[in-house]
Amino acid sequence: MESPDSEYVWHRDRNDREVEIIEGEGWQLQIQDCLPMLLNDVKKVFIPKGVYHRLIKGYNTLRVKINEII
């Protein structure tokens, strides 16, 4: 199922998150005050709570595993 583009907006989360990239081509993650990073180049990304970030849509479906750290 395709996500609407409105889901790819700047947001922040209430808890720290570790995101494991399973599959997806061309997807990028941009964290506040940083340039976007291509998710093909990383296996895991740590996103601290309260930090603004967004996804930039890639070419196909993105599959991730999110571990929320409370």
PLY file of the C-alpha trace (Angstrom):
ply
format ascii 1.0
element vertex 70
property float x
property float y
property float z
element edge 69
property int vertex1
property int vertex2
end_header
0.00 0.00 0.00
1.41 3.37 -1.01
1.66 6.08 1.66
0.30 9.53 0.81
2.93 12.23 0.32
1.49 14.04 3.35
3.19 11.41 5.55
6.65 12.62 4.49
6.58 15.85 6.51
8.95 17.15 9.16
8.05 15.64 12.53
9.57 14.57 15.83
8.96 11.54 18.02
8.35 11.27 21.76
10.97 8.54 22.26
14.39 7.67 20.87
14.19 5.31 17.91
16.58 2.93 16.22
15.50 2.28 12.64
16.83 -0.77 10.81
16.62 -0.53 7.02
15.37 -3.79 5.47
14.78 -2.72 1.86
14.08 0.30 -0.32
15.91 2.12 -3.09
16.52 5.86 -3.25
14.94 6.69 0.11
16.58 9.43 2.17
16.34 10.56 5.78
16.92 14.18 6.68
17.52 15.21 10.28
17.22 18.87 11.28
20.22 21.00 10.35
21.74 18.15 8.29
21.81 17.20 4.63
19.69 14.18 3.63
21.38 10.77 3.91
20.70 7.97 1.45
19.31 5.01 3.38
20.83 2.51 0.92
24.20 3.36 2.49
23.27 2.53 6.10
21.89 -0.48 7.98
20.65 1.31 11.12
19.85 4.90 12.02
19.43 6.35 15.50
16.90 9.19 15.80
16.90 10.98 19.17
13.57 11.94 20.72
12.43 15.48 20.01
14.65 15.92 16.93
12.84 17.01 13.77
13.32 14.69 10.80
11.61 13.58 7.61
11.70 10.89 4.94
12.27 11.74 1.30
10.45 9.29 -0.93
12.46 6.79 -2.97
11.76 4.61 -5.99
10.00 1.65 -4.41
8.57 0.44 -1.11
10.60 1.15 2.01
10.60 -1.58 4.66
12.07 -0.83 8.08
12.07 -2.24 11.59
11.60 0.44 14.26
12.79 -0.16 17.81
11.39 2.50 20.13
13.65 3.14 23.12
11.63 4.23 26.15
0 1
1 2
2 3
3 4
4 5
5 6
6 7
7 8
8 9
9 10
10 11
11 12
12 13
13 14
14 15
15 16
16 17
17 18
18 19
19 20
20 21
21 22
22 23
23 24
24 25
25 26
26 27
27 28
28 29
29 30
30 31
31 32
32 33
33 34
34 35
35 36
36 37
37 38
38 39
39 40
40 41
41 42
42 43
43 44
44 45
45 46
46 47
47 48
48 49
49 50
50 51
51 52
52 53
53 54
54 55
55 56
56 57
57 58
58 59
59 60
60 61
61 62
62 63
63 64
64 65
65 66
66 67
67 68
68 69
